[in-house]
């Protein structure tokens, strides 16, 4: 939960916005968290890590689920 809070901290929100992402909701692994994630953004990594650490999925399964979620949001 500490990682999640840090990713969405006020400081990281400002960093994302400073990089030009108006809808930035924070930073994760040096990448901005932006709704409707595109290439180079951290939403995919954050979702994958949530599935591994909070839900107990293996890294392979978590990657498949996160990829499916990303694909579904791109439609």
DOSETI-965205 format. One record per residue (C-alpha): x, y, z. Coordinates in pm, whole numbers. Example, Ala and Ser with C-alpha at 12.3 -4.5 7.8 and 13.67 -1.06 7.14 Angstrom:
<nodes>
<node><u>1230</u><v>-450</v><w>780</w></node>
<node><u>1367</u><v>-106</v><w>714</w></node>
</nodes>
This chain:
<nodes>
<node><u>0</u><v>0</v><w>0</w></node>
<node><u>296</u><v>229</v><w>62</w></node>
<node><u>403</u><v>196</v><w>-302</w></node>
<node><u>49</u><v>278</v><w>-415</w></node>
<node><u>35</u><v>587</v><w>-192</w></node>
<node><u>374</u><v>704</v><w>-317</w></node>
<node><u>275</u><v>651</v><w>-681</w></node>
<node><u>-29</u><v>875</v><w>-633</w></node>
<node><u>137</u><v>1131</v><w>-403</w></node>
<node><u>89</u><v>1502</v><w>-465</w></node>
<node><u>456</u><v>1531</v><w>-562</w></node>
<node><u>426</u><v>1258</v><w>-825</w></node>
<node><u>105</u><v>1406</v><w>-961</w></node>
<node><u>289</u><v>1735</v><w>-1010</w></node>
<node><u>580</u><v>1555</v><w>-1179</w></node>
<node><u>342</u><v>1386</v><w>-1425</w></node>
<node><u>174</u><v>1716</v><w>-1504</w></node>
<node><u>514</u><v>1884</v><w>-1546</w></node>
<node><u>592</u><v>1623</v><w>-1814</w></node>
<node><u>288</u><v>1747</v><w>-2007</w></node>
<node><u>26</u><v>1492</v><w>-1895</w></node>
<node><u>-274</u><v>1704</v><w>-1792</w></node>
<node><u>-462</u><v>1397</v><w>-1670</w></node>
<node><u>-159</u><v>1260</v><w>-1485</w></node>
<node><u>-250</u><v>1080</v><w>-1163</w></node>
<node><u>105</u><v>1013</v><w>-1043</w></node>
<node><u>425</u><v>833</v><w>-1134</w></node>
<node><u>528</u><v>466</v><w>-1109</w></node>
<node><u>873</u><v>332</v><w>-1192</w></node>
<node><u>962</u><v>669</v><w>-1344</w></node>
<node><u>663</u><v>662</v><w>-1581</w></node>
<node><u>348</u><v>874</v><w>-1564</w></node>
<node><u>14</u><v>721</v><w>-1461</w></node>
<node><u>-243</u><v>849</v><w>-1709</w></node>
<node><u>-597</u><v>720</v><w>-1778</w></node>
<node><u>-614</u><v>549</v><w>-2117</w></node>
<node><u>-250</u><v>446</v><w>-2089</w></node>
<node><u>-35</u><v>464</v><w>-2397</w></node>
<node><u>319</u><v>362</v><w>-2478</w></node>
<node><u>576</u><v>458</v><w>-2218</w></node>
<node><u>329</u><v>504</v><w>-1935</w></node>
<node><u>330</u><v>322</v><w>-1600</w></node>
<node><u>-33</u><v>210</v><w>-1574</w></node>
<node><u>45</u><v>-134</v><w>-1719</w></node>
<node><u>332</u><v>-192</v><w>-1472</w></node>
<node><u>127</u><v>-75</v><w>-1173</w></node>
<node><u>-165</u><v>-301</v><w>-1264</w></node>
<node><u>66</u><v>-597</v><w>-1316</w></node>
<node><u>237</u><v>-540</v><w>-980</w></node>
<node><u>-99</u><v>-503</v><w>-805</w></node>
<node><u>-208</u><v>-838</v><w>-945</w></node>
<node><u>114</u><v>-1004</v><w>-831</w></node>
<node><u>148</u><v>-852</v><w>-484</w></node>
<node><u>-215</u><v>-799</v><w>-381</w></node>
<node><u>-394</u><v>-1081</v><w>-562</w></node>
<node><u>-119</u><v>-1345</v><w>-564</w></node>
<node><u>-106</u><v>-1411</v><w>-939</w></node>
<node><u>214</u><v>-1537</v><w>-1097</w></node>
<node><u>406</u><v>-1279</v><w>-1304</w></node>
<node><u>312</u><v>-1457</v><w>-1628</w></node>
<node><u>-61</u><v>-1462</v><w>-1551</w></node>
<node><u>-54</u><v>-1104</v><w>-1421</w></node>
<node><u>111</u><v>-990</v><w>-1745</w></node>
<node><u>-161</u><v>-1160</v><w>-1952</w></node>
<node><u>-441</u><v>-1005</v><w>-1743</w></node>
<node><u>-283</u><v>-657</v><w>-1757</w></node>
<node><u>-233</u><v>-689</v><w>-2135</w></node>
<node><u>-597</u><v>-789</v><w>-2179</w></node>
<node><u>-711</u><v>-494</v><w>-1965</w></node>
<node><u>-493</u><v>-256</v><w>-2167</w></node>
<node><u>-625</u><v>-398</v><w>-2494</w></node>
<node><u>-985</u><v>-359</v><w>-2373</w></node>
<node><u>-930</u><v>10</v><w>-2286</w></node>
<node><u>-783</u><v>85</v><w>-2628</w></node>
<node><u>-1106</u><v>-1</v><w>-2812</w></node>
</nodes>
